[in-house]
Amino acid sequence: MKEKEKTDGEKLRDYLGTIPVNEYNQKKNLIIYSCKIKSHTLNNWIYGLCKIPELAKEKIEEVTKYKIF
């Protein structure tokens, strides 16, 4: 059986799960600042409550220097 592809929120959540605890809040704040969003918007993205805009995906990968999406 074919495994379903992960959603963008799941991919972002998986990436954030790899961040060491002492860097986690710093990385989240960097994403919030760079994408010019509120913290609740990032949480909505992480938990799949709303779609992550394409430009935000590009910005997230730019600031984290990691291919997520």
MARVEXKE-170095 format. One record per atom (N, C-alpha, C, O): atom name; x, y, z; residue number from 0. Coordinates in pm, whole numbers, plus 50000, padded with zeros to 5 digits. Each point is the difference from the previous one (the first is absolute). Layout:
% MARVEXKE-170095
+------+-------+-------+-------+-----+
: atom :     X :     Y :     Z : seq :
+------+-------+-------+-------+-----+
:   CA :     X :     Y :     Z : NUM :
...
+------+-------+-------+-------+-----+
//
This chain:
% MARVEXKE-170095
+------+-------+-------+-------+-----+
: atom :     X :     Y :     Z : seq :
+------+-------+-------+-------+-----+
:    N : 50084 : 49882 : 50000 :   0 :
:   CA : 49916 : 50118 : 50000 :   0 :
:    C : 50088 : 50125 : 50000 :   0 :
:    O : 50102 : 50005 : 50070 :   0 :
:    N : 49860 : 50094 : 49852 :   1 :
:   CA : 50079 : 50122 : 49985 :   1 :
:    C : 49978 : 50092 : 50121 :   1 :
:    O : 49888 : 50023 : 50043 :   1 :
:    N : 50223 : 50029 : 50008 :   2 :
:   CA : 49993 : 50091 : 50115 :   2 :
:    C : 49957 : 50137 : 49952 :   2 :
:    O : 50053 : 50050 : 49900 :   2 :
:    N : 49853 : 50014 : 50170 :   3 :
:   CA : 49955 : 50132 : 49957 :   3 :
:    C : 50108 : 50103 : 50029 :   3 :
:    O : 50073 : 49991 : 50099 :   3 :
:    N : 49935 : 50108 : 49813 :   4 :
:   CA : 50101 : 50105 : 50017 :   4 :
:    C : 49962 : 50088 : 50118 :   4 :
:    O : 49883 : 50028 : 50024 :   4 :
:    N : 50219 : 50016 : 50048 :   5 :
:   CA : 49976 : 50086 : 50115 :   5 :
:    C : 49954 : 50139 : 49957 :   5 :
:    O : 50037 : 50049 : 49893 :   5 :
:    N : 49881 : 50012 : 50192 :   6 :
:   CA : 49956 : 50137 : 49973 :   6 :
:    C : 50115 : 50095 : 50033 :   6 :
:    O : 50097 : 49961 : 50065 :   6 :
:    N : 49890 : 50163 : 49888 :   7 :
:   CA : 50103 : 50099 : 50030 :   7 :
:    C : 50014 : 50022 : 50150 :   7 :
:    O : 50111 : 50018 : 50050 :   7 :
:    N : 49777 : 49981 : 50021 :   8 :
:   CA : 50004 : 50016 : 50145 :   8 :
:    C : 50076 : 49887 : 50067 :   8 :
:    O : 50077 : 50023 : 50094 :   8 :
:    N : 49902 : 49854 : 49858 :   9 :
:   CA : 50071 : 49884 : 50055 :   9 :
:    C : 50150 : 50010 : 49972 :   9 :
:    O : 50083 : 49967 : 50085 :   9 :
:    N : 49951 : 50079 : 49795 :  10 :
:   CA : 50142 : 50016 : 49965 :  10 :
:    C : 50066 : 50104 : 50088 :  10 :
:    O : 50112 : 49981 : 50047 :  10 :
:    N : 49817 : 50131 : 49977 :  11 :
:   CA : 50055 : 50105 : 50087 :  11 :
:    C : 50012 : 49949 : 50143 :  11 :
:    O : 50100 : 50026 : 50067 :  11 :
:    N : 49799 : 49903 : 49979 :  12 :
:   CA : 50003 : 49944 : 50136 :  12 :
:    C : 50114 : 49900 : 50015 :  12 :
:    O : 50069 : 49998 : 50102 :  12 :
:    N : 49951 : 49918 : 49796 :  13 :
:   CA : 50111 : 49904 : 50003 :  13 :
:    C : 50134 : 50072 : 50009 :  13 :
:    O : 50087 : 49960 : 50076 :  13 :
:    N : 49929 : 50145 : 49844 :  14 :
:   CA : 50126 : 50076 : 50004 :  14 :
:    C : 50022 : 50061 : 50138 :  14 :
:    O : 50108 : 49987 : 50057 :  14 :
:    N : 49789 : 50078 : 49996 :  15 :
:   CA : 50015 : 50064 : 50131 :  15 :
:    C : 50028 : 49897 : 50109 :  15 :
:    O : 50063 : 50032 : 50101 :  15 :
:    N : 49893 : 49845 : 49879 :  16 :
:   CA : 50027 : 49893 : 50095 :  16 :
:    C : 50146 : 49959 : 50005 :  16 :
:    O : 50044 : 49935 : 50095 :  16 :
:    N : 50032 : 50103 : 49802 :  17 :
:   CA : 50143 : 49967 : 49997 :  17 :
:    C : 50086 : 50106 : 50066 :  17 :
:    O : 50120 : 49980 : 50019 :  17 :
:    N : 49820 : 50134 : 50015 :  18 :
:   CA : 50074 : 50112 : 50059 :  18 :
:    C : 50027 : 49969 : 50148 :  18 :
:    O : 49909 : 49959 : 50072 :  18 :
:    N : 50216 : 50059 : 49972 :  19 :
:   CA : 50029 : 49981 : 50143 :  19 :
:    C : 49913 : 50093 : 50086 :  19 :
:    O : 49970 : 50113 : 49962 :  19 :
:    N : 49993 : 49838 : 50154 :  20 :
:   CA : 49909 : 50073 : 50089 :  20 :
:    C : 50049 : 50142 : 50028 :  20 :
:    O : 49920 : 50093 : 50004 :  20 :
:    N : 50210 : 49924 : 50015 :  21 :
:   CA : 50052 : 50133 : 50035 :  21 :
:    C : 49998 : 50097 : 49881 :  21 :
:    O : 50022 : 50120 : 50019 :  21 :
:    N : 49953 : 49831 : 49858 :  22 :
:   CA : 49994 : 50086 : 49882 :  22 :
:    C : 49859 : 50013 : 49944 :  22 :
:    O : 49976 : 50079 : 49908 :  22 :
:    N : 49930 : 49843 : 50144 :  23 :
:   CA : 49865 : 49990 : 49944 :  23 :
:    C : 49928 : 50135 : 49994 :  23 :
:    O : 49953 : 50040 : 49893 :  23 :
:    N : 50038 : 50030 : 50219 :  24 :
:   CA : 49929 : 50128 : 50003 :  24 :
:    C : 50069 : 50104 : 49913 :  24 :
:    O : 49934 : 50082 : 49936 :  24 :
:    N : 50198 : 49916 : 50062 :  25 :
:   CA : 50075 : 50093 : 49916 :  25 :
:    C : 49967 : 49976 : 49852 :  25 :
:    O : 49981 : 50096 : 49925 :  25 :
:    N : 50012 : 49779 : 50033 :  26 :
:   CA : 49970 : 49966 : 49860 :  26 :
:    C : 49856 : 50039 : 49966 :  26 :
:    O : 49974 : 50054 : 49892 :  26 :
:    N : 49932 : 49919 : 50199 :  27 :
:   CA : 49861 : 50039 : 49976 :  27 :
:    C : 49989 : 50152 : 49988 :  27 :
:    O : 49930 : 50050 : 49913 :  27 :
:    N : 50138 : 50023 : 50175 :  28 :
:   CA : 49996 : 50146 : 49995 :  28 :
:    C : 50062 : 50053 : 49873 :  28 :
:    O : 49953 : 50101 : 49946 :  28 :
:    N : 50150 : 49834 : 50003 :  29 :
:   CA : 50062 : 50039 : 49874 :  29 :
:    C : 49900 : 49985 : 49886 :  29 :
:    O : 49991 : 50087 : 49914 :  29 :
:    N : 49935 : 49804 : 50084 :  30 :
:   CA : 49898 : 49978 : 49897 :  30 :
:    C : 49890 : 50105 : 50010 :  30 :
:    O : 49959 : 50057 : 49900 :  30 :
:    N : 49995 : 49968 : 50222 :  31 :
:   CA : 49894 : 50100 : 50023 :  31 :
:    C : 50045 : 50137 : 49952 :  31 :
:    O : 49925 : 50069 : 49930 :  31 :
:    N : 50195 : 49972 : 50107 :  32 :
:   CA : 50052 : 50130 : 49962 :  32 :
:    C : 50020 : 50010 : 49849 :  32 :
:    O : 49962 : 50100 : 49939 :  32 :
:    N : 50098 : 49798 : 50002 :  33 :
:   CA : 50032 : 50002 : 49857 :  33 :
:    C : 49876 : 49999 : 49912 :  33 :
:    O : 49997 : 50064 : 49896 :  33 :
:    N : 49901 : 49863 : 50147 :  34 :
:   CA : 49876 : 49992 : 49921 :  34 :
:    C : 49903 : 50112 : 50034 :  34 :
:    O : 49895 : 50013 : 49938 :  34 :
:    N : 50140 : 50069 : 50162 :  35 :
:   CA : 49916 : 50112 : 50044 :  35 :
:    C : 49858 : 49952 : 50037 :  35 :
:    O : 49900 : 50050 : 49950 :  35 :
:    N : 50098 : 49849 : 50139 :  36 :
:   CA : 49873 : 49943 : 50045 :  36 :
:    C : 49993 : 50002 : 50152 :  36 :
:    O : 50099 : 50031 : 50067 :  36 :
:    N : 49785 : 49937 : 49986 :  37 :
:   CA : 49981 : 49986 : 50144 :  37 :
:    C : 50030 : 49855 : 50039 :  37 :
:    O : 49997 : 49910 : 49915 :  37 :
:    N : 50032 : 50068 : 50212 :  38 :
:   CA : 50035 : 49864 : 50045 :  38 :
:    C : 49885 : 49903 : 49980 :  38 :
:    O : 50023 : 49883 : 49970 :  38 :
:    N : 49853 : 50164 : 50045 :  39 :
:   CA : 49886 : 49908 : 49981 :  39 :
:    C : 49987 : 49957 : 49854 :  39 :
:    O : 49950 : 49891 : 49972 :  39 :
:    N : 50095 : 50193 : 49934 :  40 :
:   CA : 49998 : 49960 : 49860 :  40 :
:    C : 50097 : 49885 : 49976 :  40 :
:    O : 49967 : 49904 : 49930 :  40 :
:    N : 50153 : 50106 : 50128 :  41 :
:   CA : 50097 : 49891 : 49987 :  41 :
:    C : 49943 : 49871 : 50059 :  41 :
:    O : 50013 : 49893 : 49942 :  41 :
:    N : 49924 : 50119 : 50174 :  42 :
:   CA : 49939 : 49881 : 50061 :  42 :
:    C : 49890 : 49941 : 49912 :  42 :
:    O : 49986 : 49878 : 49989 :  42 :
:    N : 49936 : 50210 : 49946 :  43 :
:   CA : 49897 : 49951 : 49908 :  43 :
:    C : 50063 : 49925 : 49883 :  43 :
:    O : 49947 : 49897 : 49957 :  43 :
:    N : 50165 : 50152 : 49993 :  44 :
:   CA : 50071 : 49932 : 49891 :  44 :
:    C : 50051 : 49863 : 50048 :  44 :
:    O : 49982 : 49899 : 49933 :  44 :
:    N : 50080 : 50101 : 50185 :  45 :
:   CA : 50060 : 49877 : 50053 :  45 :
:    C : 49893 : 49891 : 50018 :  45 :
:    O : 50025 : 49883 : 49970 :  45 :
:    N : 49858 : 50154 : 50078 :  46 :
:   CA : 49896 : 49902 : 50029 :  46 :
:    C : 49898 : 49985 : 49889 :  46 :
:    O : 49895 : 49938 : 50019 :  46 :
:    N : 50136 : 50119 : 49863 :  47 :
:   CA : 49916 : 49979 : 49883 :  47 :
:    C : 49865 : 50068 : 50004 :  47 :
:    O : 49908 : 49957 : 49931 :  47 :
:    N : 50079 : 50148 : 50148 :  48 :
:   CA : 49872 : 50069 : 50009 :  48 :
:    C : 49981 : 50100 : 49886 :  48 :
:    O : 49887 : 50041 : 49972 :  48 :
:    N : 50220 : 49997 : 49963 :  49 :
:   CA : 49993 : 50082 : 49880 :  49 :
:    C : 50120 : 49971 : 49912 :  49 :
:    O : 50102 : 49949 : 50046 :  49 :
:    N : 49884 : 50086 : 49827 :  50 :
:   CA : 50102 : 49970 : 49900 :  50 :
:    C : 50119 : 50095 : 50014 :  50 :
:    O : 49982 : 50118 : 50031 :  50 :
:    N : 50138 : 49831 : 49946 :  51 :
:   CA : 50120 : 50083 : 50002 :  51 :
:    C : 50017 : 50059 : 49861 :  51 :
:    O : 50013 : 49926 : 49903 :  51 :
:    N : 49987 : 50207 : 50084 :  52 :
:   CA : 50017 : 50062 : 49868 :  52 :
:    C : 50135 : 49963 : 49938 :  52 :
:    O : 50098 : 49979 : 50071 :  52 :
:    N : 49906 : 50015 : 49797 :  53 :
:   CA : 50122 : 49961 : 49929 :  53 :
:    C : 50117 : 50092 : 50034 :  53 :
:    O : 50112 : 49952 : 50020 :  53 :
:    N : 49864 : 50179 : 49987 :  54 :
:   CA : 50108 : 50094 : 50033 :  54 :
:    C : 50054 : 49976 : 50141 :  54 :
:    O : 50119 : 50014 : 50025 :  54 :
:    N : 49793 : 49949 : 50066 :  55 :
:   CA : 50042 : 49971 : 50137 :  55 :
:    C : 50085 : 49873 : 50004 :  55 :
:    O : 50098 : 49992 : 50075 :  55 :
:    N : 49866 : 49908 : 49844 :  56 :
:   CA : 50080 : 49877 : 49993 :  56 :
:    C : 50142 : 50032 : 49954 :  56 :
:    O : 50098 : 49951 : 50056 :  56 :
:    N : 49911 : 50133 : 49841 :  57 :
:   CA : 50132 : 50039 : 49949 :  57 :
:    C : 50080 : 50073 : 50108 :  57 :
:    O : 50119 : 49975 : 50017 :  57 :
:    N : 49815 : 50116 : 50054 :  58 :
:   CA : 50067 : 50079 : 50104 :  58 :
:    C : 50046 : 49909 : 50115 :  58 :
:    O : 50110 : 50017 : 50052 :  58 :
:    N : 49806 : 49888 : 49986 :  59 :
:   CA : 50035 : 49907 : 50108 :  59 :
:    C : 50125 : 49921 : 49963 :  59 :
:    O : 50092 : 49986 : 50080 :  59 :
:    N : 49910 : 49963 : 49798 :  60 :
:   CA : 50117 : 49923 : 49956 :  60 :
:    C : 50124 : 50088 : 49988 :  60 :
:    O : 50112 : 49955 : 50025 :  60 :
:    N : 49868 : 50171 : 49936 :  61 :
:   CA : 50113 : 50094 : 49990 :  61 :
:    C : 50062 : 50026 : 50136 :  61 :
:    O : 50123 : 49996 : 50014 :  61 :
:    N : 49796 : 50032 : 50086 :  62 :
:   CA : 50054 : 50036 : 50132 :  62 :
:    C : 50047 : 49880 : 50080 :  62 :
:    O : 50089 : 50012 : 50084 :  62 :
:    N : 49851 : 49870 : 49891 :  63 :
:   CA : 50045 : 49882 : 50074 :  63 :
:    C : 50117 : 49930 : 49930 :  63 :
:    O : 50069 : 49917 : 50059 :  63 :
:    N : 49951 : 50118 : 49813 :  64 :
:   CA : 50106 : 49939 : 49919 :  64 :
:    C : 49982 : 49848 : 49993 :  64 :
:    O : 50096 : 49923 : 50006 :  64 :
:    N : 49776 : 50035 : 49982 :  65 :
:   CA : 49966 : 49858 : 49997 :  65 :
:    C : 49883 : 49978 : 49904 :  65 :
:    O : 49904 : 50078 : 50001 :  65 :
:    N : 50103 : 49819 : 49917 :  66 :
:   CA : 49892 : 49967 : 49906 :  66 :
:    C : 49892 : 49925 : 50076 :  66 :
:    O : 50019 : 49886 : 50040 :  66 :
:    N : 49866 : 50181 : 49979 :  67 :
:   CA : 49891 : 49942 : 50079 :  67 :
:    C : 49886 : 49952 : 49910 :  67 :
:    O : 49948 : 49890 : 50018 :  67 :
:    N : 50015 : 50192 : 49887 :  68 :
:   CA : 49880 : 49973 : 49918 :  68 :
:    C : 50035 : 49937 : 49866 :  68 :
:    O : 49910 : 49972 : 49921 :  68 :
+------+-------+-------+-------+-----+
//
